[in-house]
């Protein structure tokens, strides 16, 4: 599952709309929509945004990111 779909699934499982999550995480709704649609890569998000989303979704930051193998491709 890609990170955008994963974020959408986590949001829906938490019973939140995009607007509710954006407000709870204090991020722009368009930013959230871009992450969910894959137009922005959440792995390139600021640590500030990742922390806000993780707190709003009651999850760990690494739950929002792609698997380690993907990062190894970028940085090796």
C-alpha positions in Angstrom: 0.0 0.0 0.0 1.4 3.4 -0.9 1.8 6.1 1.8 -1.1 8.2 0.5 -3.5 5.2 0.6 -2.1 4.3 4.0 -2.7 7.8 5.4 -6.3 7.8 4.0 -7.0 4.3 5.5 -5.6 5.5 8.9 -7.8 8.6 8.8 -10.9 6.6 7.8 -10.2 4.0 10.5 -10.0 6.8 13.0 -13.4 8.0 11.8 -12.3 11.4 10.6 -13.0 13.4 7.5 -10.1 15.2 5.8 -11.3 18.4 7.3 -11.4 17.0 10.8 -7.9 15.5 10.5 -6.5 18.7 9.0 -8.0 20.8 11.8 -6.9 18.3 14.5 -3.4 18.2 13.1 -3.4 22.0 12.4 -2.3 21.5 8.8 -3.8 22.9 5.6 -6.5 20.6 4.2 -5.0 20.9 0.7 -1.7 19.6 2.0 -3.5 16.6 3.5 -5.4 16.0 0.3 -2.1 16.1 -1.7 -0.6 13.5 0.7 -3.6 11.2 0.3 -3.7 11.6 -3.4 0.0 11.0 -3.8 0.6 14.5 -5.3 3.0 15.2 -2.4 5.3 12.6 -0.9 4.6 12.3 2.8 8.2 11.0 3.3 9.4 14.4 2.3 7.1 16.2 4.8 8.6 18.3 7.6 9.1 16.5 10.9 6.6 19.1 12.3 3.8 17.9 10.0 4.6 14.2 10.6 4.4 14.8 14.4 1.1 16.7 14.1 -0.4 13.9 11.9 0.9 11.1 14.1 -0.5 12.8 17.3 -3.9 13.5 15.6 -4.1 9.9 14.4 -2.7 8.5 17.7 0.0 6.5 15.9 3.8 6.5 15.5 5.5 8.6 12.9 6.9 5.5 11.2 3.3 4.3 10.6 3.0 7.2 8.2 6.2 6.6 6.3 7.1 4.0 3.6 9.0 0.9 4.6 12.8 1.0 5.2 13.5 -0.7 1.9 12.2 2.3 0.0 14.4 4.7 2.0 17.4 2.5 1.3 16.8 2.9 -2.4 16.8 6.7 -2.0 19.9 6.9 0.2 22.2 4.1 -0.8 
